[in-house]
Amino acid sequence: MITTVLSICLFIIFALLSLLHVYWMFGGNWALKPAMPTKNDVDKVTIPGIIPTLIVSIGLALFGLHYLLKSDLVHLDLPNWIISFAGWMIPSLFTLRAIGEFNYVGFFKKIKHTTFAKADTKIFSPLCLGIGIVGLIIQLL
């Protein structure tokens, strides 16, 4: 039961993140500036193009599909190794994202004064760590 609830929660998170990227792909601006790392708030933010944004959106949707399958509400006949690999890969990626690359992203970043850095500290890194922890719990149950 707990696996189902946690899996549905992660599915919803990934679905919303995927939809946000689709919104940005079609030119939306809401929450875009705080989502782009910069050295300082004066520099112009380079916005990724349609293709990279589409790739991220599809990846997030596939991560959501993985957790929808883990909830047992939907069944798709896939080899067990794919489900197992994704079950370890997704929490690992998001835990590493939370730790960061030590300059712009993650809990251990050096640049902490920009709009992105503040949003990363308050929202993005904790969300990534939460996804990593919940994904690991689901994988171990």
Buried (B, 14 or more C-beta within 10 A) or exposed (E): EEBEEBBBBBBEBBBEBBBBBBBBBEEEEEEBBBBBBBEEEEEEBEBBEEEEBBEBBEBBBEBBBBBBBBBEEEEEEEEEEEBEEBBEBBBBBBBEBBBBEEEBBBBEBEBEEBBBBEBBBEEBBEBBBBBBBBBBEBBEE
